[in-house]
Amino acid sequence: MNNNLEDSTVIIVILATLIIVFSLIFSMRPMQLNNQPSIEWRDSQNTTNRVVEL
């Protein structure tokens, strides 16, 4: 029972496996429904500029 696979068959199987893995990874990602930035900056109460001397 020495059945060798052809090179093209092995390459096709590897590519199909990669496509399946990447499709599963990207299908399980959480969808980003909002386009708002992830960091919400707080408005500063004091708008004066201070110079710090060293």
C-alpha positions in Angstrom: 0.0 0.0 0.0 2.4 2.6 -1.2 0.1 5.2 -2.7 1.9 8.5 -3.3 -0.1 11.7 -3.8 0.8 14.0 -6.7 2.3 17.3 -5.9 -0.7 19.2 -7.3 -3.1 17.3 -5.1 -1.0 18.2 -2.0 -0.9 21.9 -3.0 -4.6 22.0 -3.6 -5.3 20.4 -0.2 -3.0 22.9 1.6 -4.6 25.9 -0.2 -8.1 24.6 0.6 -7.2 24.2 4.2 -5.8 27.7 4.4 -8.9 29.1 2.8 -11.1 27.3 5.3 -9.0 28.5 8.3 -9.0 32.1 7.2 -12.7 32.1 6.4 -13.5 30.7 9.9 -11.2 33.3 11.5 -12.8 36.2 9.7 -16.4 34.9 10.1 -15.9 34.7 13.9 -14.6 38.3 14.3 -17.0 40.7 16.0 -18.5 43.1 13.6 -17.8 46.8 14.1 -21.2 48.4 13.5 -20.2 51.9 14.7 -17.6 54.0 13.1 -16.8 56.0 16.2 -13.3 56.2 17.5 -12.5 53.7 20.2 -10.9 56.5 22.4 -13.3 59.1 23.6 -11.5 62.3 24.5 -12.8 64.4 27.3 -13.0 68.1 26.8 -10.7 69.9 29.1 -12.3 72.4 31.5 -9.2 74.5 31.6 -8.2 75.7 28.1 -5.3 78.0 29.1 -1.9 77.0 28.0 0.7 76.8 30.7 4.4 76.8 30.3 6.4 74.5 32.5 9.9 75.7 33.3 12.5 73.2 34.2 
